[in-house]
């Protein structure tokens, strides 16, 4: 994989990790305030989707090597 493509993937992964942390903070704030459970569940689902995207991108950066 070319270095430029790998750099773009790393940048995208970093952005998604930051967004994942932001969702985590928002969810914690919603729990503290006592927000609607359905809204919290929706936020958690979005956070999980982000985590899946991060894992897929990291797999592209570091491919599995079968030993």
C-alpha positions as CSV (number, residue, x, y, z in Angstrom):
1,X,0.0,0.0,0.0
2,X,1.4,3.4,-0.9
3,X,2.6,5.6,1.9
4,X,0.1,8.3,1.0
5,X,-2.9,5.9,1.2
6,X,-1.6,4.6,4.5
7,X,-1.2,8.2,5.8
8,X,-4.8,9.0,4.8
9,X,-6.1,5.8,6.5
10,X,-4.2,6.7,9.7
11,X,-5.6,10.2,9.6
12,X,-9.1,8.9,9.1
13,X,-8.7,6.4,12.0
14,X,-7.5,9.2,14.3
15,X,-10.5,11.3,13.4
16,X,-12.8,8.5,14.0
17,X,-11.1,7.7,17.4
18,X,-11.7,11.3,18.4
19,X,-15.3,11.1,17.4
20,X,-15.6,7.9,19.3
21,X,-14.3,9.6,22.4
22,X,-16.7,12.5,21.9
23,X,-19.6,10.1,21.8
24,X,-18.4,8.5,25.0
25,X,-18.3,11.8,26.7
26,X,-21.7,12.7,25.4
27,X,-23.2,9.4,26.6
28,X,-21.7,9.9,30.0
29,X,-23.2,13.4,30.2
30,X,-26.6,12.1,29.1
31,X,-26.5,9.5,31.8
32,X,-25.6,12.0,34.4
33,X,-28.4,14.3,33.4
34,X,-30.9,11.5,33.3
35,X,-31.7,11.6,29.6
36,X,-34.1,9.3,27.9
37,X,-32.8,5.7,27.7
38,X,-33.7,5.4,24.0
39,X,-31.6,8.4,23.1
40,X,-28.7,6.9,25.1
41,X,-29.1,3.6,23.3
42,X,-29.0,5.3,19.9
43,X,-25.8,7.1,20.9
44,X,-24.2,3.9,22.0
45,X,-25.2,2.2,18.7
46,X,-23.5,5.1,16.8
47,X,-20.4,4.7,19.0
48,X,-20.3,1.0,18.3
49,X,-20.6,1.6,14.5
50,X,-17.6,4.0,14.8
51,X,-15.6,1.4,16.6
52,X,-16.3,-1.1,13.8
53,X,-15.2,1.4,11.2
54,X,-12.0,2.1,13.2
55,X,-11.2,-1.6,13.4
56,X,-11.8,-2.0,9.6
57,X,-9.4,0.9,8.8
58,X,-6.8,-0.4,11.2
59,X,-7.0,-3.8,9.5
60,X,-6.3,-2.2,6.2
61,X,-3.2,-0.4,7.7
62,X,-1.8,-3.5,9.4
63,X,-2.9,-6.6,7.4
64,X,-3.1,-10.0,9.0
65,X,0.0,-12.0,8.3
66,X,-0.5,-15.8,8.4
67,X,2.6,-17.3,9.9
